[in-house]
Amino acid sequence: VAAIRFLDATDGGYADISGEQRILNVTLDGGNLGAGVDGIQAKGNVQNVALRDVTIRRFPNSGIYCGLQGGIAPYSWRMHRVMLDNNHAHGFFGERMVDLTAVDCQAIGNWSNGWMLQNAANSQMVGCRAEWNGNHGFYLSGNWGNGAGSGGMLMSGCSTDRNGFNGVYLDCTGTPPIVISNLMTRRDGRNGGTGGGGYAGLAANGATTPLIIGDWTNFPGVDDGGGSTNSPQYGASFTNTSHVQIDNAYLHAATAGLNDGGGNGSLYLGTNITYVAGTTSTYTKTPGGGPA
């Protein structure tokens, strides 16, 4: 059930593939709807949809839900200036949503994850943001494959702030590299106001996709009004992760800039990383390659 539902050829009875739909300059408000309603929903082969200047807010389920039907998922969507605000599940949920491009989009105040991407091979997110979501800001999961048709993802110029769990969290499997550049993570790991919990600006646990991360800053803090506990606990946290490369980073967090949870394969830490532990005003700093 959704305010707007795109049908694939099977459900719609179409003679051709369902695709090329456009939604422009629209606000959808689900504040008065009953349980289980998404803002926009698509299942199956729904291709090349474009959303521009769209706000989806206060829906009882996810703002946008894209899922499998008959083993096929929507793909090759383009999203520009899409706002996902205070929906009661995920801001955006994509199940094997490949070839996605999202530019200047924001997920804010959603009750679960801001962006839940279960295999977004050959996709890119540019200048997107995840803020004050209940769980992870950006969650990259699922099996991204290891064949010739597989592909990684580019996140460029994205940012997070005050998400309940990790700002960016990865447990994705497969062999395509995930490239994250010009990332700014800020005050994540709020954890209900208590901080701690092992949360980080960026964390990976069990990820086998190579993670290539550069030009990244993590900076901690408390709520805007000064309440709660300084968070996140860590700038970066990696456990049972196959391959990580980080360079050109400033990782300032409450307990440590880096947490090595063990079981990692290749963990390459460049010399141009500064690790900082403490509050924004009282801290210790370890420059040049030695984790705090």
Salt bridges, closest charged atoms under 4 A:
ASP11 OD2 - ARG5 NH2 3.45
GLU20 OE1 - ARG22 NH2 3.53
ASP29 OD2 - ARG57 NH1 2.44
ASP29 OD1 - ARG58 NH2 3.01
ASP53 OD1 - ARG81 NE 2.60
ASP85 OD2 - ARG57 NE 3.99
GLU131 OE1 - ARG129 NE 3.05
ASP161 OD2 - ARG129 NH2 3.75
ASP161 OD1 - ARG187 NE 2.87
ASP223 OD1 - ARG162 NE 2.84
ASP223 OD2 - ARG190 NH2 2.85
ASP224 OD1 - ARG187 NH1 2.71
